[in-house]
Amino acid sequence: MDSQDALKIFEHENNIVPLSSSDEKVYCFDAEQQKSQTEERPWRNDIYYYEKVEISSIALVKMVMHARSGGDIEVMGIMLGKVVGKTMIVLDAFGLPVESTETRVNAQAEGNEYMVEYIENGRLAGRNEPVIGWYHSHPGYGCWLSGIDVATQKLNQQFTEPFLAVVVDPKRTMSAGKVDLGAFRTFPDNHQAAGTTGAGGNQGNVPLNKIEDFGVHSDKYYSLEVSYFKSSMDQQLMERLWRKHWINTLSQSPLITNNEYTSQKVKDLAEKISIFAKETHKDASYAGILRESDAIAEELAQGHESNKLKMKLFGEL
């Protein structure tokens, strides 16, 4: 299996849909069309107005590569795109040189300057898509918005609408073999959400040391349905990006690179069992524990299969 075969598997696993020539016209940027889609500000009358996110394969791979490069440190970037009706479309993405720590990603002055320069150079090259949102990584603790993330997204929705927040978990992506990504928008301050709506309300997949932050803010945003697409114009660039991604990951075993992450997940799960055993309402807690243990087992099985394949590729079996 070469890099092209691996790319096909990646596209299949993440359901990246190729576009027909007629469909591709929808994704071409038109400033007048974009203005007509946003000038009435429909999100003011319907806080759930934007329901879906469509991400290009180019933007997806760029975000995954950037997130993985950060290791245990969160990284941040900006997404360019457009809106069509109730769908937000991400056409491209680029990383920002910002300092960050766990659940504390903030764009510093250097990042802002870089962003302005990048967008201006893009316009000179004929790329006129506006900023449509930001992305950052949660290495090993799932896709949801922390308190700082919620505040950042609210500020951007107040002044830069339409705006989207995307979170990528590079460790779960490498462990599961499928991109772990979530897309979110925040509610206005005066909105009272019914129950937990952020991150699908799945507290069972959030580590213990993050549960409080997750729980306090999980009713302040909602998630959007995410899908991926690939145009014919993306193909050549996608192949170049993938070759770099493939070379960087080909000889690495997920069982080794994710060993610390998997061990921490098992330890965290054991602590949850101990805590939840003392609770009065156990059914929901144990259901979450079972889902999380199944996910760990599935990731380990995926890692074993991936490792066997790579050993065969390198002639070690």
C-alpha positions, 0 to 999 in steps of 0.5 A: 500500500502506497500513499495514494492507497492510504489517502483513499482509505482516509477519504473513505473513513472520513466520508470525504465526498467528491463533488461533481462539476455542477456542485463545485460552482456552489463552493466558488466565492462570490462577494455579492452572493456572500453579501446577500446571504449575510446582510439581513443577519438571520442569526439574530432571529434564530440562534440555531440558524446555522445547522451544518458545516461543510469542510474541504479536504484541504482545510481538514488535512491542514487542521489535523497536521497542525493540531498533531504538530502541537503535541500536548500543547494546544494550537490555534488557526483561522478558517476561511470560507463562506455561507450558503443558506444555513450551511457554513462552508470552510474552504481553507485554513491556516495556523497562527503562531500563538502561545497556548496551554490546555483549554487556554488558547488566546490569539496574541498580537503576533497572531493577529498580525500574521492573520492580517498579513496572510489574508492580505497576501491571499487577496493579492493572489485572488483569494477573497474568502473572508475569515469564517471562524477559528479552530484549535486543538484539544490533545486527548480530551475531546471536542467541546468548548472550555470557558475561555473558548466560549468567551472567545467565540462569543466575542467573535460572534458579536463582532465578526459574524458569521463565525464558527468554532472548530475543535480537533483532538489530534490524539483521538484522531491518531488513536481511532484512525478517524478525524475527531472534530467538532464544530460549535456556535455559542448562544447569546448571553440572555439565552437559557438552554435546556440541559446540556447541548454542547459536545453532544452532552457526552460527559463520559468522554471528558477526562475527570480534570476537565469535567467541571469546566465542561459541565459549567459551560456545556449549555452555552453553545450548540454543535453543528452537523459536520461533513467533508467534501473534495473538489477537483481543484483540491485534488493536486494540492491534497495529494501534496499535503497527504504525501507529507502527512503520510511520510510523517506517520508511515513508520510510527506505530499508534500503539507506541505514539499513543501509549501514554494517552491510552494509559491515561485514559484507562487510569481516568476511566478507573477513577470515574468508576470509583467516583460514580459507584458512590452516586445515587443515579448510577444508570446514566454514569455507567452507560457513559463508562461502558461507551468510553471503555468500548471506545478504548477497546476499539482504538486499541484494536485499530492500533493493532491492525494499523501496526501490523499493516505498517510492519508488513510495509517495512518488511518486518513480518 
